[in-house]
């Protein structure tokens, strides 16, 4: 009997995850983050991944100044933090915006 108790305590004292994660936590849809909890243990937290960065609708370059956040966080963010304050900010990169404005002024 004491040997079985020793094995059980060894299994429980193993480094995380220590126990088998639930099936939905096994997929890579959720990202893993190691967190230190108040009890001093390090546990694995399963968090949703961030979406891809916003891209320019013209040249497909990554937009600078547009945050990469989940929708619930974007809702609470002020409008000025969501995109750059310039014409076509959040849709076109600065290079494509300049080209478009120059074309419009010529026409």
Secondary structure in CASP SS format (residue, H / E / C, confidence):
PFRMAT SS
TARGET T0000
AUTHOR 0000-0000-0000
METHOD secondary structure of the structure
MODEL  1
X C 1.00
X H 1.00
X H 1.00
X H 1.00
X H 1.00
X H 1.00
X H 1.00
X H 1.00
X H 1.00
X H 1.00
X H 1.00
X H 1.00
X C 1.00
X C 1.00
X C 1.00
X C 1.00
X C 1.00
X C 1.00
X C 1.00
X C 1.00
X C 1.00
X C 1.00
X H 1.00
X H 1.00
X H 1.00
X H 1.00
X C 1.00
X C 1.00
X C 1.00
X E 1.00
X E 1.00
X E 1.00
X E 1.00
X E 1.00
X E 1.00
X E 1.00
X C 1.00
X C 1.00
X C 1.00
X C 1.00
X C 1.00
X E 1.00
X E 1.00
X E 1.00
X E 1.00
X E 1.00
X E 1.00
X E 1.00
X C 1.00
X C 1.00
X C 1.00
X C 1.00
X C 1.00
X C 1.00
X E 1.00
X C 1.00
X C 1.00
X C 1.00
X C 1.00
X C 1.00
X C 1.00
X E 1.00
X C 1.00
X C 1.00
X C 1.00
X C 1.00
X C 1.00
X C 1.00
X C 1.00
X C 1.00
X H 1.00
X H 1.00
X H 1.00
X H 1.00
X H 1.00
X H 1.00
X C 1.00
X C 1.00
X H 1.00
X H 1.00
X H 1.00
X H 1.00
X C 1.00
X C 1.00
X C 1.00
X C 1.00
X C 1.00
X C 1.00
X C 1.00
X C 1.00
X C 1.00
X C 1.00
X C 1.00
X H 1.00
X H 1.00
X H 1.00
X H 1.00
X H 1.00
X H 1.00
X H 1.00
X H 1.00
X H 1.00
X H 1.00
X H 1.00
X H 1.00
X H 1.00
X C 1.00
END
